[in-house]
Amino acid sequence: MTREVGRHEGLNEQALLLAAGLADLAVSTLGSAVGTVRGLLRRSDATELATQAEQDLVARGRLALDRYAAVPPAHLEILARHALARRSAVDG
């Protein structure tokens, strides 16, 4: 039973350390992002840069929608088209 208690304490400690590590990573990433944004705002071509970023995001969004939202044609519809094509080939 002592082993089980020690193991649970070890898992709790590991979970706590993992959460603390993730929090530290988030804070440092956020700090770095804020510094980058401040640097970008100081640029003289910030408007042009923002326009290019917007165009890039729109293009990425369009690609993502094309990749994930495109509905493939129904299976029976494909079969019906093949059957019509065969019938046309035999009749013609």
Summary of the structure (lengths in Angstrom):
residues: 92
radius of gyration: 28.5
end to end distance: 83.5
largest distance: 84.8
contacts: 164
relative contact order: 0.04
helix: 87%
strand: 0%
